[in-house]
């Protein structure tokens, strides 16, 4: 009896190919329907859901890589307390509320005192941006200032505190080079606040100057070039020094006078100084006037005495 081998029948091979193709399409459709595979662990806050994280992940991914297929690798989000866990894997700076670990894991501390915000949903979205950037740009090291600036911009962070921090730094000449922000995890709370403020405003400068799509262009070309600054040069036609100089000029122009109006301490200090100067000027003027009047009286007395002697 002659045994027919399946691979010897052309239409059977086509059937297999079509079946694999159909299953692939079905898998993509299922991923789109059910969203990003998300695992929630630990002490999950009530308003944090898998659907919310999946929605935000897709929104961020489509913003930063509109022409790429969304990376559907699983994502783990762990909510923990420093008192309630014995694990030491989640070491965060004392001012940090969360962190992205590699490209697949996020941790959020529920009992931290972050200087940015204590809204756990916003912290989670902030860390999602780091995950997405890491998944989009696998061939180039993206500097910390760009990471943090984009994360703050896309998580909806708005704060006047950063304006005051920038204004103080301009006033005291302590704005930091963007490259130094790579070491932000070792900074104290005050310096870290300035680093995040500079990062946020640097990215907002790029967006206001070139449009929101510049972020995806920079990441795409950085991945192609294998270099972040190579991608920046190709996108903006500017060198690293030129870009940093433009950002610095923008910060000084926009924030140099903010502390006069927004910083209560400096405002009251200015009022006290103005009062002291005004009081001193008035006292000197009155003293001079009194001295002039005394001299005039002495001259009049001397003149009267002279006339009496005649």
NORKAJO-V647459 format. One record per residue. N is the residue number from 0. RES is the residue in three letters. PSI is psi in radians with two decimals (999 if undefined). Layout:
((N;RES;PSI) (N;RES;PSI))
This chain:
((0;UNK;2.36) (1;UNK;2.16) (2;UNK;2.17) (3;UNK;2.13) (4;UNK;2.33) (5;UNK;-0.68) (6;UNK;-0.11) (7;UNK;-0.08) (8;UNK;1.94) (9;UNK;-0.74) (10;UNK;-0.43) (11;UNK;-0.65) (12;UNK;-0.74) (13;UNK;-0.66) (14;UNK;-0.73) (15;UNK;-0.77) (16;UNK;-0.77) (17;UNK;-0.66) (18;UNK;-0.78) (19;UNK;-0.73) (20;UNK;-0.75) (21;UNK;-0.74) (22;UNK;-0.63) (23;UNK;-0.80) (24;UNK;-0.72) (25;UNK;-0.70) (26;UNK;-0.76) (27;UNK;-0.74) (28;UNK;-0.69) (29;UNK;-0.73) (30;UNK;-0.71) (31;UNK;-0.64) (32;UNK;-0.71) (33;UNK;-0.10) (34;UNK;-3.02) (35;UNK;2.27) (36;UNK;2.00) (37;UNK;2.37) (38;UNK;2.15) (39;UNK;2.28) (40;UNK;2.77) (41;UNK;-2.60) (42;UNK;1.40) (43;UNK;2.13) (44;UNK;2.68) (45;UNK;-0.73) (46;UNK;0.03) (47;UNK;2.09) (48;UNK;2.82) (49;UNK;-0.69) (50;UNK;-0.73) (51;UNK;-0.80) (52;UNK;-0.73) (53;UNK;-0.73) (54;UNK;-0.80) (55;UNK;-0.66) (56;UNK;-0.81) (57;UNK;-0.75) (58;UNK;-0.82) (59;UNK;-0.76) (60;UNK;-0.77) (61;UNK;-0.48) (62;UNK;-0.72) (63;UNK;-0.30) (64;UNK;1.16) (65;UNK;-0.33) (66;UNK;0.18) (67;UNK;2.64) (68;UNK;2.42) (69;UNK;2.24) (70;UNK;2.06) (71;UNK;0.36) (72;UNK;2.54) (73;UNK;2.67) (74;UNK;2.31) (75;UNK;2.31) (76;UNK;2.09) (77;UNK;2.23) (78;UNK;2.20) (79;UNK;2.89) (80;UNK;2.53) (81;UNK;-0.44) (82;UNK;-0.46) (83;UNK;0.04) (84;UNK;2.46) (85;UNK;-0.08) (86;UNK;2.51) (87;UNK;0.11) (88;UNK;-0.32) (89;UNK;0.62) (90;UNK;2.02) (91;UNK;2.73) (92;UNK;2.71) (93;UNK;-0.32) (94;UNK;0.04) (95;UNK;2.50) (96;UNK;-0.21) (97;UNK;3.05) (98;UNK;2.64) (99;UNK;2.21) (100;UNK;1.93) (101;UNK;-2.43) (102;UNK;0.11) (103;UNK;0.00) (104;UNK;2.45) (105;UNK;2.45) (106;UNK;2.46) (107;UNK;2.19) (108;UNK;2.16) (109;UNK;-0.31) (110;UNK;0.41) (111;UNK;3.00) (112;UNK;1.23) (113;UNK;2.61) (114;UNK;-0.25) (115;UNK;-1.06) (116;UNK;2.79) (117;UNK;0.19) (118;UNK;1.95) (119;UNK;-0.56) (120;UNK;-0.77) (121;UNK;-0.68) (122;UNK;-0.75) (123;UNK;-0.77) (124;UNK;-0.72) (125;UNK;-0.80) (126;UNK;-0.53) (127;UNK;-0.65) (128;UNK;-0.73) (129;UNK;-0.73) (130;UNK;-0.82) (131;UNK;-0.79) (132;UNK;-0.74) (133;UNK;-0.62) (134;UNK;-0.54) (135;UNK;-0.80) (136;UNK;1.38) (137;UNK;-0.25) (138;UNK;-0.03) (139;UNK;2.48) (140;UNK;1.97) (141;UNK;2.18) (142;UNK;2.71) (143;UNK;-0.64) (144;UNK;-0.66) (145;UNK;-0.75) (146;UNK;-0.97) (147;UNK;-0.68) (148;UNK;-0.77) (149;UNK;-0.71) (150;UNK;-0.72) (151;UNK;-0.70) (152;UNK;-0.74) (153;UNK;-0.21) (154;UNK;0.00) (155;UNK;0.47) (156;UNK;2.18) (157;UNK;2.12) (158;UNK;2.46) (159;UNK;-0.31) (160;UNK;-0.64) (161;UNK;-0.54) (162;UNK;-0.74) (163;UNK;-0.73) (164;UNK;-0.74) (165;UNK;-0.74) (166;UNK;-0.73) (167;UNK;-0.75) (168;UNK;-0.68) (169;UNK;-0.76) (170;UNK;-0.64) (171;UNK;0.02) (172;UNK;0.61) (173;UNK;0.39) (174;UNK;2.46) (175;UNK;2.63) (176;UNK;2.50) (177;UNK;-0.62) (178;UNK;-0.51) (179;UNK;-0.32) (180;UNK;-0.26) (181;UNK;-0.42) (182;UNK;0.37) (183;UNK;-0.53) (184;UNK;-0.36) (185;UNK;-0.04) (186;UNK;2.69) (187;UNK;3.03) (188;UNK;-0.79) (189;UNK;-0.82) (190;UNK;-0.61) (191;UNK;-0.67) (192;UNK;-0.75) (193;UNK;-0.72) (194;UNK;-0.77) (195;UNK;-0.67) (196;UNK;-0.79) (197;UNK;-0.72) (198;UNK;-0.82) (199;UNK;-0.87) (200;UNK;-0.52) (201;UNK;-0.77) (202;UNK;-0.70) (203;UNK;-0.61) (204;UNK;-0.78) (205;UNK;-0.75) (206;UNK;-0.78) (207;UNK;-0.51) (208;UNK;-0.61) (209;UNK;-0.09) (210;UNK;2.73) (211;UNK;-0.50) (212;UNK;-0.24) (213;UNK;-0.49) (214;UNK;-0.82) (215;UNK;-0.62) (216;UNK;-0.78) (217;UNK;-0.81) (218;UNK;-0.73) (219;UNK;-0.83) (220;UNK;-0.50) (221;UNK;-0.74) (222;UNK;-0.70) (223;UNK;-0.71) (224;UNK;-0.38) (225;UNK;0.30) (226;UNK;2.27) (227;UNK;-0.86) (228;UNK;-0.45) (229;UNK;-0.73) (230;UNK;-0.66) (231;UNK;-0.77) (232;UNK;-0.73) (233;UNK;-0.57) (234;UNK;-0.83) (235;UNK;-0.19) (236;UNK;0.65) (237;UNK;2.63) (238;UNK;2.93) (239;UNK;-0.76) (240;UNK;-0.72) (241;UNK;-0.75) (242;UNK;-0.81) (243;UNK;-0.67) (244;UNK;-0.71) (245;UNK;-0.73) (246;UNK;-0.75) (247;UNK;-0.77) (248;UNK;-0.69) (249;UNK;-0.79) (250;UNK;-0.79) (251;UNK;-0.75) (252;UNK;-0.67) (253;UNK;-0.56) (254;UNK;0.03) (255;UNK;-0.47) (256;UNK;0.04) (257;UNK;-0.69) (258;UNK;-0.42) (259;UNK;-0.49) (260;UNK;-0.55) (261;UNK;-0.45) (262;UNK;1.85) (263;UNK;-0.72) (264;UNK;-0.88) (265;UNK;-0.57) (266;UNK;-0.84) (267;UNK;-0.62) (268;UNK;-0.73) (269;UNK;-0.72) (270;UNK;-0.77) (271;UNK;-0.75) (272;UNK;-0.74) (273;UNK;-0.74) (274;UNK;-0.77) (275;UNK;-0.76) (276;UNK;-0.78) (277;UNK;-0.76) (278;UNK;-0.76) (279;UNK;-0.78) (280;UNK;-0.75) (281;UNK;-0.73) (282;UNK;-0.76) (283;UNK;-0.74) (284;UNK;-0.77) (285;UNK;-0.67) (286;UNK;-0.75) (287;UNK;-0.70) (288;UNK;-0.74) (289;UNK;-0.71) (290;UNK;-0.71) (291;UNK;-0.72) (292;UNK;-0.68) (293;UNK;-0.74) (294;UNK;-0.72) (295;UNK;-0.70) (296;UNK;-0.70) (297;UNK;-0.73) (298;UNK;-0.73) (299;UNK;-0.70) (300;UNK;-0.76) (301;UNK;-0.72) (302;UNK;-0.71) (303;UNK;-0.70) (304;UNK;-0.65) (305;UNK;-0.73) (306;UNK;-0.67) (307;UNK;-0.60) (308;UNK;-0.48) (309;UNK;999))
